[in-house]
Amino acid sequence: MIKCPNCGEILDNSKICIKCGADAILLGKAVELSNKLYNDGLRMAKCKDMSGAMSCLSKSILINKRNINARNLLGLLYFETGRIGDALKQWVISTNIKETSNAAGEYIEDYRKNEKEYKKLNEALKMYNQAVKFMQQKSDDMAVIQLRKAIDINPKFVDALNMLALCYILQNKDSKADEVIKSVLNIDVKNTAALRYYRHLHPDKGTHFEEAPIKKISDREPTLKYNSNVVKGGAKSKVIELAMFIIGCVCTAVIMYILVIPGISEAKEEEMKTVQNEFEEMKKDYDEQSNVNADKIKKLEEENASLKVQNEQYTKQANEQAMSDKISNANSLFSEGNVEEAISIIGGIDAALLSEENKNAYNEIKDKAYSSRAKTMYNEGKKLYDRKKYDEAKTALNEGIVYGDGNLQAKYSSMYYLGKIYMEEGDNERAKECFSQVKDNHPDKSMRGYASGWLNGL
């Protein structure tokens, strides 16, 4: 007798469960495969191959969504690598499948008890997202500042570490990049992005990486073993596992041969005759009409090409008019002092679609609005700095930097006071980065001198 893997009903000699209607044999093999993938994932996780483990566990729950051991471990790996939201999602699904005697409930309860501490991890995620925006704006120096803050909060934030390594590579700081990459590979030995960066820095070494001694991440997750009747504990050799997999493949092939292939064989000859006849009739009709249709087809193709050209012209004109209206609206808002709304409209304009005339008007209003916004945010940030409201001041000064490409005075003055805030907070490394930028790029000679003086004192 065997037990139905779906509902637990005890079956006599039938492979179809009379209670739920499931094919217990095939479903049992799916459960076995899911558990094998879970065991592989657990083994990889203990060897710090987080990427490989997460891949196996994702496949495991895809095959058997009720495999709570695989789901719980996947959540732990997500949590370990800084993906808090994904971890909680897996644990909540797990508790919905099984409410009692489920480790996922303990993980969620632990999160609730330490919610204030874990909220800091969410702050790290916000900083990472801000760094992504800076990278999109090609401000990798500002991205580095955000990423280092995120990693200070969560040193195992793999995505942030990888992006920091990329920033250092772009800045030709290979030694720093190498240090960060090794940190990632000590967390996840087969991380694809980190290995790619490692090969870039060490082309002579290929994929070889000297990793730190292996440390198990968790001993709370059980190893699932199974036999051909029902999933349960017990050791199995690799030979038996392989044999079970081959038997499953053979059974599937036999079912296909018995149920599907005979029907195909019976109908194949008749179907081929029908298709051949239809083809010959169509060919005959086509040959008879080819001369007439050739002229019609040519005419239709010419009309289609003409309509396509007209449609492209109308679409281009409509886009030009829409963009022109947006530029005009942005100019009006800027003239009325609504700079922030003007910037919002400018952000929705695709400069690649503009004509030369509209492109000049777009660049003019963009420069004016961004320059004005940079100056406003610098002034606001400096006032907040003078009042020692450093967190609010940093937000304003960062915005002054983002919009300051057309107003270098505001941009690097914002960076100067941001450096002073970091110095006040004792973060000398970031302060040096800011002062170095100011010393090299500020248009005001006296400000360059001030920045140089602070650099010498740090």
Phi, psi and omega in degrees: 000146178234165180254136178293124181293342184274312186239350178088002180295140177279125181258148178274266181243007182263143177272347179263125181288125181286344182274312184248350178081006183280150172281099189296327182293307182294319180296324178296321179293324176296319178296319178299316179296320178299318180290326176297317178296323176299314180299319177298317179296319179297317179298316180295320180298320179292338177264012178066021172269076185297317182298312179297319180297314181296326177295313179297316183292323177297319177293323181300312182282343173290321179285318180225096184295345181268008178282086187289332177296317178294319181294318180295318180292321177300319176298319178297320180292320175302314181297319182297328183259014172094001182266075188295315182299317179295323179297311180299323179301313181295320181291322178295316177300318181300315180291333175290328177286317181218111187281323185255158179050047183231122182299334181300325177298322178293320180296316180294318180296320178298321178296317181295320181293329182248033187299322181297319180292319182288339177298333176298326178294325176294327176296322177298321178296320178297318178296321177298316179297323177294322178296323177300317179297319179297321179295321178296331178269007180063029176256068185293336178294321178286327177299320180301319181298314181294319182293321179294324176295318180297319182287330175300322180285315183229091184297346180257018180284091190298316181298320179293320178297317179297318180291324177296319177299318179298317178301315180295323177297317179296330180270006181062029177260071189296324182293320177293319178300317181298319179297317180292317180301318180295328175297318179297313184290339173283341174269314185225098191294341181240031179296123188299311183296316182296319178295324178295317178294323180297317178296326178295320182278332183232067182299335181284341184263351182064231180260006182289130179221129179280100184269162179287164178304142184290136177233124182293137182274335182197138174248010184276342185272126181284154172270126180273131173239168188201160170233187188285349183262312185203149181286124177197175185287159179139141185282146175224147177278159177299328181296316181294319178301316180295319180298318179298319179297316180295318178302317178300317180296318181295318179299317179298317180297320180296318179299316178300318184293320184285317189268327190256310189298320180302318180297322179293317182297319182295323185267348191298313185296315180296319181295319179296320178297317181297314180297319180297317179297315180298320180297316181296320178296317180295321180295320179297314179296320181295317180298322181291327184260000189300318182294318180291315184292331181301316178294317180296318181296317179299316180296316179297320179296320179294317179296320179296318179297319179296315179296323179297317179297315179298317181298318179297321179294315179297318179297317180297316180297318180296317178296319179299317181293319179297317179293321179298319178296320179295318180296318179297319180295319179296319177300317181296314180297320179296318179297329179276358178091004179271069187295318184296319178293322178298318179296321179299319179291318179301322181296339180268006181261129177269105184298335182292339182267000187273148170285170181300318181297311180292328180295320178295317179295321179297312181298324181294311182290325178297314180298317181294313183293314181295320179297317180296317181296319179299316180295316180299314183289328175296312180300317180294317180297321180294319178298316179295324177297315180299330180268008177063027174266077194291320181297314179293323180297319180297321179299313181294317182293323176298322178293323176299326178289316182301318184267009190266008182298331178265002180217079186296330177301310181291319183299307186277341170290320175300318181293327179298312181287332173296320176297322179294324178296314179300322179295319178297325182277357179084011180265077187294328181298312180290326176299317179299319180299317180293311182296325178297318177297317181295316181300323184273336193233346185294133181290343182267122183298321182294322179293324176298322179293317177301315181297319179298322179295318179295321179299318181293332182275348182272000000 
